[in-house]
Amino acid sequence: MRLLNVAIAAVMVCGCSDGDFSDVSADTGVVSQRDTSDAAPQQDVLASDSTSADGAPPATDAAPAKPGSFSEVPSFGNNPGALRMFLYTPSTPRASAPLVVVLHGCELDAQNYAYHAGWNTLADAHGFYVVLPQQSASNNQNRCFNWFAAGDTQRGSGEAGSIAQMVTYMRDHYGVDSKQIYASGMSAGGAMVAALLAAYPDVFAGGAISAGVPYGCASSVFEAFTCMDGVDQSASQWAAEVRAADSSYSGPYPKVALFHGKSDTLVAYANLAELVEQWTAVHGADQTPDETTAIGAHQRLRFKDAKGQVVVEAYQLSGMDHGLAIDPAEGGVAGYGVFHPVHVWAPARAIALWGIQ
């Protein structure tokens, strides 16, 4: 694994726009205090004594976005993490449509990530909404989600709290199906998805993590180094991290699709096995795959719970470096050095596991 300076560790998993992770500036520092100066300006919320389920004041009503459009939602709550909210509205939205929250990698933005990953194409084909939180340089100078910061990954606070408010906005304004809410992300975005699934297991029915790390692996900038190289813990230890994120929760946990390149030079491939251990144990499943399927040079491992349901899918992607797997013949566009045409379209595989048809 190539060495990164402390500044890069702070932002962890860099989906760099030029595809060369070694060229990131060494003066990229840690933002020690949240500054919202370049975040989207927030409109005044409606004066009311009521709050939403996640504790935020109600968002200002806005005209619904046009079908087949990509737009920004300027006000969706008190936004404790100072994120921007973008929305892709499918060309023909379903009634009670599913919602997928999609988190970009470092140095990318919401719109180009959605395009290259192919989420807009899938949304149009299946009639679901896509919400795309966008990081700002004020929060993290490489525009990575702060997956390692406790204040940004706990329920109701920071960036995780902002994303939960985006979900509440979509429930209130677009009538999305509360039982069909999912989250997907790559790299630092994938690591933040793990945090969302742990902190909000009652909100998200499924998740997809590409080139990420297990939840609870790091709680500081310096621990990010170790996590990127891979931390070996038992399945029960990893599961305890997830359960501790919402200790009062006793319901079902999200189904999880996991994708990792075996030639990843930035985030060790060993993290895939640790993620499998974490999420199979959370579901009460063992770590022996119930099904193994070859997909060209790649392998798909499926893990089932006691009821025989597939709760975790893991894709071992042969020859792939750090990033997101796509298949231009089906969907996705290669580019930025992190969208890899390896004949596995990760977003499509994820929605198939979740049951979006």
C-alpha atoms as a printed R data frame, in Angstrom:
    type eleno elety resid chain resno       x       y       z
1   ATOM     1    CA   MET     A     1   0.000   0.000   0.000
2   ATOM     2    CA   ARG     A     2   1.433   3.366  -0.929
3   ATOM     3    CA   LEU     A     3   2.263   5.722   1.896
4   ATOM     4    CA   LEU     A     4  -0.001   8.700   2.446
5   ATOM     5    CA   ASN     A     5   0.689  11.689   4.648
6   ATOM     6    CA   VAL     A     6  -1.356  12.555   7.718
7   ATOM     7    CA   ALA     A     7  -3.442  14.975   5.718
8   ATOM     8    CA   ILE     A     8  -4.540  12.207   3.349
9   ATOM     9    CA   ALA     A     9  -5.239   9.915   6.263
10  ATOM    10    CA   ALA     A    10  -7.642  12.528   7.518
11  ATOM    11    CA   VAL     A    11  -9.740  12.152   4.420
12  ATOM    12    CA   MET     A    12  -9.009   8.422   4.181
13  ATOM    13    CA   VAL     A    13 -10.137   6.997   0.927
14  ATOM    14    CA   CYS     A    14  -9.386   9.282  -1.971
15  ATOM    15    CA   GLY     A    15 -11.302   8.832  -5.202
16  ATOM    16    CA   CYS     A    16  -8.998  11.284  -6.888
17  ATOM    17    CA   SER     A    17 -10.178  12.935 -10.060
18  ATOM    18    CA   ASP     A    18  -6.950  12.311 -11.940
19  ATOM    19    CA   GLY     A    19  -6.740   8.693 -10.906
20  ATOM    20    CA   ASP     A    20  -3.273   9.162  -9.369
21  ATOM    21    CA   PHE     A    21  -3.534   9.053  -5.621
22  ATOM    22    CA   SER     A    22   0.131   9.910  -5.099
23  ATOM    23    CA   ASP     A    23  -0.309  13.393  -6.554
24  ATOM    24    CA   VAL     A    24  -2.665  14.711  -3.887
25  ATOM    25    CA   SER     A    25  -1.245  17.859  -2.348
26  ATOM    26    CA   ALA     A    26   0.660  17.327   0.888
27  ATOM    27    CA   ASP     A    27  -0.757  20.509   2.355
28  ATOM    28    CA   THR     A    28  -4.294  19.119   2.486
29  ATOM    29    CA   GLY     A    29  -5.042  19.585   6.167
30  ATOM    30    CA   VAL     A    30  -7.654  18.535   8.661
31  ATOM    31    CA   VAL     A    31 -10.454  21.008   9.225
32  ATOM    32    CA   SER     A    32 -10.554  21.109  13.001
33  ATOM    33    CA   GLN     A    33 -13.682  23.227  13.225
34  ATOM    34    CA   ARG     A    34 -16.675  22.941  10.925
35  ATOM    35    CA   ASP     A    35 -16.995  25.965   8.669
36  ATOM    36    CA   THR     A    36 -20.145  26.321   6.612
37  ATOM    37    CA   SER     A    37 -18.948  29.250   4.533
38  ATOM    38    CA   ASP     A    38 -18.933  27.372   1.225
39  ATOM    39    CA   ALA     A    39 -21.821  25.071   1.978
40  ATOM    40    CA   ALA     A    40 -25.079  25.705   0.169
41  ATOM    41    CA   PRO     A    41 -26.909  28.698   1.653
42  ATOM    42    CA   GLN     A    42 -29.778  27.479   3.801
43  ATOM    43    CA   GLN     A    43 -33.208  29.052   3.472
44  ATOM    44    CA   ASP     A    44 -35.062  29.942   6.648
45  ATOM    45    CA   VAL     A    45 -37.121  27.038   7.924
46  ATOM    46    CA   LEU     A    46 -40.813  27.450   8.681
47  ATOM    47    CA   ALA     A    47 -41.492  28.855  12.121
48  ATOM    48    CA   SER     A    48 -42.950  25.990  14.115
49  ATOM    49    CA   ASP     A    49 -42.658  24.322  17.489
50  ATOM    50    CA   SER     A    50 -42.774  20.906  15.829
51  ATOM    51    CA   THR     A    51 -39.761  18.909  14.704
52  ATOM    52    CA   SER     A    52 -39.211  15.945  12.440
53  ATOM    53    CA   ALA     A    53 -38.527  12.436  13.696
54  ATOM    54    CA   ASP     A    54 -34.777  13.097  13.675
55  ATOM    55    CA   GLY     A    55 -35.079  16.280  15.723
56  ATOM    56    CA   ALA     A    56 -34.677  18.778  12.892
57  ATOM    57    CA   PRO     A    57 -37.068  21.673  12.325
58  ATOM    58    CA   PRO     A    58 -39.360  21.114   9.348
59  ATOM    59    CA   ALA     A    59 -37.838  22.024   6.000
60  ATOM    60    CA   THR     A    60 -39.222  24.761   3.799
61  ATOM    61    CA   ASP     A    61 -41.683  23.469   1.202
62  ATOM    62    CA   ALA     A    62 -40.368  23.650  -2.352
63  ATOM    63    CA   ALA     A    63 -41.835  22.893  -5.747
64  ATOM    64    CA   PRO     A    64 -41.308  19.212  -6.666
65  ATOM    65    CA   ALA     A    65 -38.413  18.595  -9.026
66  ATOM    66    CA   LYS     A    66 -39.275  17.824 -12.642
67  ATOM    67    CA   PRO     A    67 -39.103  14.184 -13.762
68  ATOM    68    CA   GLY     A    68 -35.796  13.262 -15.367
69  ATOM    69    CA   SER     A    69 -33.968  16.154 -13.693
70  ATOM    70    CA   PHE     A    70 -30.998  16.678 -11.404
71  ATOM    71    CA   SER     A    71 -31.504  19.498  -8.914
72  ATOM    72    CA   GLU     A    72 -30.334  20.878  -5.591
73  ATOM    73    CA   VAL     A    73 -32.588  21.025  -2.541
74  ATOM    74    CA   PRO     A    74 -31.388  24.157  -0.739
75  ATOM    75    CA   SER     A    75 -33.213  23.595   2.560
76  ATOM    76    CA   PHE     A    76 -34.005  20.250   4.170
77  ATOM    77    CA   GLY     A    77 -33.552  20.809   7.918
78  ATOM    78    CA   ASN     A    78 -31.008  22.379  10.240
79  ATOM    79    CA   ASN     A    79 -28.244  20.410   8.473
80  ATOM    80    CA   PRO     A    80 -25.821  19.763  11.357
81  ATOM    81    CA   GLY     A    81 -23.164  18.363   9.016
82  ATOM    82    CA   ALA     A    82 -23.256  21.308   6.579
83  ATOM    83    CA   LEU     A    83 -23.744  19.065   3.536
84  ATOM    84    CA   ARG     A    84 -25.457  19.952   0.275
85  ATOM    85    CA   MET     A    85 -28.413  17.874  -0.936
86  ATOM    86    CA   PHE     A    86 -28.863  16.968  -4.588
87  ATOM    87    CA   LEU     A    87 -31.758  14.982  -6.020
88  ATOM    88    CA   TYR     A    88 -32.218  12.979  -9.184
89  ATOM    89    CA   THR     A    89 -35.904  12.599 -10.027
90  ATOM    90    CA   PRO     A    90 -36.572   9.643 -12.355
91  ATOM    91    CA   SER     A    91 -38.338  10.202 -15.657
92  ATOM    92    CA   THR     A    92 -41.354   8.221 -14.394
93  ATOM    93    CA   PRO     A    93 -41.363   8.034 -10.592
94  ATOM    94    CA   ARG     A    94 -43.245   5.171  -9.017
95  ATOM    95    CA   ALA     A    95 -46.004   5.773  -6.537
96  ATOM    96    CA   SER     A    96 -44.461   5.078  -3.117
97  ATOM    97    CA   ALA     A    97 -41.088   4.926  -4.825
98  ATOM    98    CA   PRO     A    98 -37.890   3.514  -3.330
99  ATOM    99    CA   LEU     A    99 -35.119   5.937  -2.380
100 ATOM   100    CA   VAL     A   100 -31.380   5.372  -2.756
101 ATOM   101    CA   VAL     A   101 -28.924   7.678  -0.965
102 ATOM   102    CA   VAL     A   102 -25.654   7.736  -2.931
103 ATOM   103    CA   LEU     A   103 -22.384   8.983  -1.438
104 ATOM   104    CA   HIS     A   104 -19.529  10.027  -3.729
105 ATOM   105    CA   GLY     A   105 -15.822   9.396  -3.224
106 ATOM   106    CA   CYS     A   106 -13.193  12.013  -2.405
107 ATOM   107    CA   GLU     A   107 -12.603  14.877  -4.850
108 ATOM   108    CA   LEU     A   108 -15.744  13.953  -6.766
109 ATOM   109    CA   ASP     A   109 -19.131  15.630  -6.628
110 ATOM   110    CA   ALA     A   110 -22.698  14.386  -6.586
111 ATOM   111    CA   GLN     A   111 -23.555  14.914 -10.239
112 ATOM   112    CA   ASN     A   112 -20.470  13.399 -11.864
113 ATOM   113    CA   TYR     A   113 -20.528  10.462  -9.465
114 ATOM   114    CA   ALA     A   114 -24.182   9.715 -10.273
115 ATOM   115    CA   TYR     A   115 -23.452   9.896 -13.998
116 ATOM   116    CA   HIS     A   116 -20.346   7.719 -14.024
117 ATOM   117    CA   ALA     A   117 -21.785   5.151 -11.617
118 ATOM   118    CA   GLY     A   118 -24.974   4.915 -13.670
119 ATOM   119    CA   TRP     A   119 -27.415   5.714 -10.892
120 ATOM   120    CA   ASN     A   120 -29.494   8.018 -13.119
121 ATOM   121    CA   THR     A   121 -29.931   5.208 -15.650
122 ATOM   122    CA   LEU     A   122 -31.071   2.785 -12.957
123 ATOM   123    CA   ALA     A   123 -33.422   5.354 -11.434
124 ATOM   124    CA   ASP     A   124 -35.119   5.937 -14.787
125 ATOM   125    CA   ALA     A   125 -35.421   2.210 -15.428
126 ATOM   126    CA   HIS     A   126 -36.897   1.374 -12.021
127 ATOM   127    CA   GLY     A   127 -38.658   4.595 -11.004
128 ATOM   128    CA   PHE     A   128 -36.794   5.317  -7.757
129 ATOM   129    CA   TYR     A   129 -35.418   8.590  -6.415
130 ATOM   130    CA   VAL     A   130 -31.709   9.200  -5.847
131 ATOM   131    CA   VAL     A   131 -30.534  11.586  -3.125
132 ATOM   132    CA   LEU     A   132 -26.889  12.597  -3.396
133 ATOM   133    CA   PRO     A   133 -25.317  14.329  -0.393
134 ATOM   134    CA   GLN     A   134 -22.329  16.419  -1.421
135 ATOM   135    CA   GLN     A   135 -19.342  17.225   0.752
136 ATOM   136    CA   SER     A   136 -17.699  20.646   0.826
137 ATOM   137    CA   ALA     A   137 -14.081  21.696   1.152
138 ATOM   138    CA   SER     A   138 -15.023  23.522   4.351
139 ATOM   139    CA   ASN     A   139 -15.782  20.192   6.034
140 ATOM   140    CA   ASN     A   140 -12.943  18.239   4.453
141 ATOM   141    CA   GLN     A   141 -10.447  19.789   2.084
142 ATOM   142    CA   ASN     A   142 -10.444  16.773  -0.227
143 ATOM   143    CA   ARG     A   143 -14.250  16.711  -0.089
144 ATOM   144    CA   CYS     A   144 -14.316  13.270   1.564
145 ATOM   145    CA   PHE     A   145 -17.092  12.328   3.946
146 ATOM   146    CA   ASN     A   146 -15.738  12.270   7.504
147 ATOM   147    CA   TRP     A   147 -16.380   8.570   8.115
148 ATOM   148    CA   PHE     A   148 -13.822   8.385  10.947
149 ATOM   149    CA   ALA     A   149 -15.124  11.305  13.066
150 ATOM   150    CA   ALA     A   150 -17.474  10.326  15.884
151 ATOM   151    CA   GLY     A   151 -19.283  13.637  15.618
152 ATOM   152    CA   ASP     A   152 -20.170  12.883  11.991
153 ATOM   153    CA   THR     A   153 -21.132   9.226  12.291
154 ATOM   154    CA   GLN     A   154 -23.369   9.098  15.349
155 ATOM   155    CA   ARG     A   155 -27.134   9.101  15.110
156 ATOM   156    CA   GLY     A   156 -28.554  12.605  15.002
157 ATOM   157    CA   SER     A   157 -25.282  14.481  14.683
158 ATOM   158    CA   GLY     A   158 -22.952  15.851  12.033
159 ATOM   159    CA   GLU     A   159 -22.950  14.473   8.520
160 ATOM   160    CA   ALA     A   160 -24.955  11.374   9.428
161 ATOM   161    CA   GLY     A   161 -27.595  13.645  10.936
162 ATOM   162    CA   SER     A   162 -27.735  15.761   7.782
163 ATOM   163    CA   ILE     A   163 -28.214  12.678   5.613
164 ATOM   164    CA   ALA     A   164 -31.005  11.451   7.888
165 ATOM   165    CA   GLN     A   165 -32.700  14.820   7.446
166 ATOM   166    CA   MET     A   166 -32.485  14.418   3.678
167 ATOM   167    CA   VAL     A   167 -34.325  11.118   4.011
168 ATOM   168    CA   THR     A   168 -36.988  12.767   6.172
169 ATOM   169    CA   TYR     A   169 -37.371  15.493   3.536
170 ATOM   170    CA   MET     A   170 -37.966  12.876   0.842
171 ATOM   171    CA   ARG     A   171 -40.558  11.091   2.958
172 ATOM   172    CA   ASP     A   172 -42.399  14.342   3.638
173 ATOM   173    CA   HIS     A   173 -42.226  15.884   0.158
174 ATOM   174    CA   TYR     A   174 -42.095  12.947  -2.254
175 ATOM   175    CA   GLY     A   175 -43.903  10.192  -0.380
176 ATOM   176    CA   VAL     A   176 -41.099   7.659  -0.773
177 ATOM   177    CA   ASP     A   177 -41.696   4.172   0.604
178 ATOM   178    CA   SER     A   178 -40.234   4.171   4.130
179 ATOM   179    CA   LYS     A   179 -39.588   0.425   3.837
180 ATOM   180    CA   GLN     A   180 -37.486   0.860   0.687
181 ATOM   181    CA   ILE     A   181 -34.726   3.270   1.657
182 ATOM   182    CA   TYR     A   182 -31.152   2.288   0.826
183 ATOM   183    CA   ALA     A   183 -27.632   3.742   0.874
184 ATOM   184    CA   SER     A   184 -24.674   3.183  -1.438
185 ATOM   185    CA   GLY     A   185 -21.195   4.652  -1.523
186 ATOM   186    CA   MET     A   186 -17.648   4.268  -2.776
187 ATOM   187    CA   SER     A   187 -14.429   4.744  -0.859
188 ATOM   188    CA   ALA     A   188 -14.931   7.350   1.889
189 ATOM   189    CA   GLY     A   189 -18.571   7.373   0.791
190 ATOM   190    CA   GLY     A   190 -18.671   3.614   1.296
191 ATOM   191    CA   ALA     A   191 -17.192   3.929   4.762
192 ATOM   192    CA   MET     A   192 -19.861   6.505   5.580
193 ATOM   193    CA   VAL     A   193 -22.551   4.119   4.314
194 ATOM   194    CA   ALA     A   194 -21.357   1.581   6.890
195 ATOM   195    CA   ALA     A   195 -21.834   4.267   9.541
196 ATOM   196    CA   LEU     A   196 -25.338   5.100   8.294
197 ATOM   197    CA   LEU     A   197 -26.409   1.456   8.344
198 ATOM   198    CA   ALA     A   198 -25.131   1.110  11.909
199 ATOM   199    CA   ALA     A   199 -26.556   4.388  13.235
200 ATOM   200    CA   TYR     A   200 -29.902   4.154  11.397
201 ATOM   201    CA   PRO     A   201 -30.789   0.457  11.010
202 ATOM   202    CA   ASP     A   202 -34.456   1.415  11.384
203 ATOM   203    CA   VAL     A   203 -34.213   3.736   8.361
204 ATOM   204    CA   PHE     A   204 -32.135   1.827   5.814
205 ATOM   205    CA   ALA     A   205 -33.310  -1.532   4.470
206 ATOM   206    CA   GLY     A   206 -30.079  -2.153   2.582
207 ATOM   207    CA   GLY     A   207 -26.675  -0.806   1.741
208 ATOM   208    CA   ALA     A   208 -23.805  -1.167  -0.708
209 ATOM   209    CA   ILE     A   209 -20.172  -0.514   0.207
210 ATOM   210    CA   SER     A   210 -17.487  -0.308  -2.479
211 ATOM   211    CA   ALA     A   211 -13.817  -0.173  -1.427
212 ATOM   212    CA   GLY     A   212 -14.703   0.745   2.139
213 ATOM   213    CA   VAL     A   213 -13.853  -0.310   5.681
214 ATOM   214    CA   PRO     A   214 -15.915  -1.774   8.548
215 ATOM   215    CA   TYR     A   215 -17.913   0.487  10.817
216 ATOM   216    CA   GLY     A   216 -16.122   1.286  14.066
217 ATOM   217    CA   CYS     A   217 -12.657   0.739  12.640
218 ATOM   218    CA   ALA     A   218 -11.451   4.277  13.356
219 ATOM   219    CA   SER     A   219 -12.425   7.101  15.654
220 ATOM   220    CA   SER     A   220  -9.576   9.478  14.837
221 ATOM   221    CA   VAL     A   221  -7.491  10.705  11.944
222 ATOM   222    CA   PHE     A   222  -4.494   8.628  12.945
223 ATOM   223    CA   GLU     A   223  -6.481   5.408  13.207
224 ATOM   224    CA   ALA     A   224  -7.479   5.892   9.561
225 ATOM   225    CA   PHE     A   225  -3.980   4.784   8.500
226 ATOM   226    CA   THR     A   226  -4.424   1.440  10.212
227 ATOM   227    CA   CYS     A   227  -7.923   0.939   8.865
228 ATOM   228    CA   MET     A   228  -6.824   1.512   5.309
229 ATOM   229    CA   ASP     A   229  -4.228  -1.220   5.730
230 ATOM   230    CA   GLY     A   230  -6.835  -3.538   7.252
231 ATOM   231    CA   VAL     A   231  -7.651  -4.306  10.885
232 ATOM   232    CA   ASP     A   232  -8.173  -7.932  11.881
233 ATOM   233    CA   GLN     A   233 -10.926  -8.407  14.453
234 ATOM   234    CA   SER     A   234 -13.327 -11.239  15.127
235 ATOM   235    CA   ALA     A   235 -16.798 -11.239  13.619
236 ATOM   236    CA   SER     A   236 -18.322 -10.790  17.069
237 ATOM   237    CA   GLN     A   237 -16.118  -7.756  17.773
238 ATOM   238    CA   TRP     A   238 -17.118  -6.101  14.508
239 ATOM   239    CA   ALA     A   239 -20.794  -6.868  15.094
240 ATOM   240    CA   ALA     A   240 -20.593  -5.339  18.569
241 ATOM   241    CA   GLU     A   241 -19.460  -2.056  16.975
242 ATOM   242    CA   VAL     A   242 -22.608  -1.972  14.852
243 ATOM   243    CA   ARG     A   243 -24.960  -2.892  17.681
244 ATOM   244    CA   ALA     A   244 -23.430  -0.268  19.960
245 ATOM   245    CA   ALA     A   245 -24.267   2.456  17.425
246 ATOM   246    CA   ASP     A   246 -27.957   2.070  18.337
247 ATOM   247    CA   SER     A   247 -28.085  -0.115  21.425
248 ATOM   248    CA   SER     A   248 -31.858   0.180  21.788
249 ATOM   249    CA   TYR     A   249 -32.548  -1.253  18.321
250 ATOM   250    CA   SER     A   250 -33.866  -4.817  18.150
251 ATOM   251    CA   GLY     A   251 -35.224  -5.076  14.604
252 ATOM   252    CA   PRO     A   252 -33.786  -6.497  11.385
253 ATOM   253    CA   TYR     A   253 -30.531  -5.086  10.010
254 ATOM   254    CA   PRO     A   254 -29.987  -3.933   6.414
255 ATOM   255    CA   LYS     A   255 -28.955  -6.331   3.665
256 ATOM   256    CA   VAL     A   256 -25.481  -5.409   2.468
257 ATOM   257    CA   ALA     A   257 -23.684  -5.729  -0.880
258 ATOM   258    CA   LEU     A   258 -19.892  -5.456  -0.695
259 ATOM   259    CA   PHE     A   259 -17.478  -4.796  -3.574
260 ATOM   260    CA   HIS     A   260 -13.682  -4.611  -3.451
261 ATOM   261    CA   GLY     A   261 -10.906  -4.807  -6.019
262 ATOM   262    CA   LYS     A   262  -8.315  -7.468  -5.277
263 ATOM   263    CA   SER     A   263  -5.606  -5.125  -6.640
264 ATOM   264    CA   ASP     A   264  -6.681  -2.113  -4.566
265 ATOM   265    CA   THR     A   265  -3.520  -0.121  -3.817
266 ATOM   266    CA   LEU     A   266  -5.188   2.396  -1.508
267 ATOM   267    CA   VAL     A   267  -7.575   0.502   0.764
268 ATOM   268    CA   ALA     A   268  -6.418  -3.026   1.474
269 ATOM   269    CA   TYR     A   269  -8.450  -5.840  -0.051
270 ATOM   270    CA   ALA     A   270  -8.392  -7.473   3.409
271 ATOM   271    CA   ASN     A   271 -11.126  -5.019   4.408
272 ATOM   272    CA   LEU     A   272 -13.622  -6.989   2.322
273 ATOM   273    CA   ALA     A   273 -13.262 -10.036   4.587
274 ATOM   274    CA   GLU     A   274 -13.629  -7.851   7.693
275 ATOM   275    CA   LEU     A   275 -16.796  -6.267   6.297
276 ATOM   276    CA   VAL     A   276 -18.181  -9.721   5.539
277 ATOM   277    CA   GLU     A   277 -17.483 -10.751   9.132
278 ATOM   278    CA   GLN     A   278 -19.137  -7.623  10.495
279 ATOM   279    CA   TRP     A   279 -22.387  -7.800   8.565
280 ATOM   280    CA   THR     A   280 -22.857 -11.576   8.584
281 ATOM   281    CA   ALA     A   281 -22.423 -11.581  12.365
282 ATOM   282    CA   VAL     A   282 -24.900  -8.720  12.744
283 ATOM   283    CA   HIS     A   283 -27.424 -10.886  10.888
284 ATOM   284    CA   GLY     A   284 -26.600 -13.968  12.956
285 ATOM   285    CA   ALA     A   285 -25.124 -15.728   9.921
286 ATOM   286    CA   ASP     A   286 -21.816 -17.579   9.825
287 ATOM   287    CA   GLN     A   287 -18.858 -16.553   7.720
288 ATOM   288    CA   THR     A   288 -18.934 -19.540   5.359
289 ATOM   289    CA   PRO     A   289 -20.507 -18.613   2.013
290 ATOM   290    CA   ASP     A   290 -23.692 -20.475   1.134
291 ATOM   291    CA   GLU     A   291 -23.178 -19.819  -2.577
292 ATOM   292    CA   THR     A   292 -20.066 -19.065  -4.614
293 ATOM   293    CA   THR     A   293 -20.502 -17.984  -8.219
294 ATOM   294    CA   ALA     A   294 -17.865 -17.130 -10.827
295 ATOM   295    CA   ILE     A   295 -18.582 -14.001 -12.864
296 ATOM   296    CA   GLY     A   296 -15.849 -14.093 -15.448
297 ATOM   297    CA   ALA     A   297 -12.632 -13.689 -13.457
298 ATOM   298    CA   HIS     A   298 -14.536 -12.440 -10.405
299 ATOM   299    CA   GLN     A   299 -16.265 -14.240  -7.540
300 ATOM   300    CA   ARG     A   300 -19.603 -13.523  -5.855
301 ATOM   301    CA   LEU     A   301 -20.081 -14.945  -2.358
302 ATOM   302    CA   ARG     A   302 -23.549 -15.102  -0.829
303 ATOM   303    CA   PHE     A   303 -24.299 -15.486   2.865
304 ATOM   304    CA   LYS     A   304 -27.724 -16.482   4.182
305 ATOM   305    CA   ASP     A   305 -29.399 -16.039   7.551
306 ATOM   306    CA   ALA     A   306 -31.274 -18.676   9.528
307 ATOM   307    CA   LYS     A   307 -34.354 -18.129   7.351
308 ATOM   308    CA   GLY     A   308 -32.402 -18.850   4.166
309 ATOM   309    CA   GLN     A   309 -32.449 -15.235   2.989
310 ATOM   310    CA   VAL     A   310 -29.358 -13.733   1.383
311 ATOM   311    CA   VAL     A   311 -28.303 -10.955   3.758
312 ATOM   312    CA   VAL     A   312 -24.745 -10.287   2.562
313 ATOM   313    CA   GLU     A   313 -23.220 -10.469  -0.920
314 ATOM   314    CA   ALA     A   314 -19.498  -9.989  -1.402
315 ATOM   315    CA   TYR     A   315 -17.817  -9.431  -4.774
316 ATOM   316    CA   GLN     A   316 -14.123 -10.271  -5.089
317 ATOM   317    CA   LEU     A   317 -13.092  -8.256  -8.141
318 ATOM   318    CA   SER     A   318 -10.010  -9.684  -9.817
319 ATOM   319    CA   GLY     A   319  -7.446  -7.215 -11.167
320 ATOM   320    CA   MET     A   320  -9.385  -4.124 -10.056
321 ATOM   321    CA   ASP     A   321  -7.741  -1.198  -8.276
322 ATOM   322    CA   HIS     A   322  -9.440   1.213  -5.885
323 ATOM   323    CA   GLY     A   323 -12.883   2.440  -6.937
324 ATOM   324    CA   LEU     A   324 -16.268   1.361  -8.250
325 ATOM   325    CA   ALA     A   325 -16.987  -1.561 -10.574
326 ATOM   326    CA   ILE     A   326 -19.026  -0.751 -13.681
327 ATOM   327    CA   ASP     A   327 -19.937  -2.495 -16.924
328 ATOM   328    CA   PRO     A   328 -20.316  -0.020 -19.817
329 ATOM   329    CA   ALA     A   329 -22.249  -2.649 -21.779
330 ATOM   330    CA   GLU     A   330 -24.935  -2.484 -19.091
331 ATOM   331    CA   GLY     A   331 -24.394   0.811 -17.303
332 ATOM   332    CA   GLY     A   332 -21.826   3.209 -15.934
333 ATOM   333    CA   VAL     A   333 -19.127   5.292 -17.610
334 ATOM   334    CA   ALA     A   334 -15.394   4.755 -17.108
335 ATOM   335    CA   GLY     A   335 -13.399   7.756 -15.941
336 ATOM   336    CA   TYR     A   336 -11.600   9.632 -13.161
337 ATOM   337    CA   GLY     A   337  -9.373   6.623 -12.585
338 ATOM   338    CA   VAL     A   338 -11.882   5.139 -10.129
339 ATOM   339    CA   PHE     A   339 -14.751   3.876 -12.334
340 ATOM   340    CA   HIS     A   340 -13.473   0.528 -13.559
341 ATOM   341    CA   PRO     A   341 -15.058  -1.322 -16.533
342 ATOM   342    CA   VAL     A   342 -14.675  -4.852 -15.124
343 ATOM   343    CA   HIS     A   343 -17.982  -6.304 -16.403
344 ATOM   344    CA   VAL     A   344 -19.702  -6.069 -13.012
345 ATOM   345    CA   TRP     A   345 -22.080  -3.127 -12.587
346 ATOM   346    CA   ALA     A   346 -22.029  -2.699  -8.821
347 ATOM   347    CA   PRO     A   347 -25.094  -0.404  -8.506
348 ATOM   348    CA   ALA     A   348 -27.268  -2.824 -10.509
349 ATOM   349    CA   ARG     A   349 -26.035  -5.768  -8.433
350 ATOM   350    CA   ALA     A   350 -26.870  -3.859  -5.260
351 ATOM   351    CA   ILE     A   351 -30.461  -3.024  -6.186
352 ATOM   352    CA   ALA     A   352 -31.009  -6.655  -7.207
353 ATOM   353    CA   LEU     A   353 -29.998  -7.766  -3.708
354 ATOM   354    CA   TRP     A   354 -32.283  -5.167  -2.155
355 ATOM   355    CA   GLY     A   355 -35.210  -6.303  -4.280
356 ATOM   356    CA   ILE     A   356 -35.765  -3.147  -6.352
357 ATOM   357    CA   GLN     A   357 -37.297  -4.411  -9.598
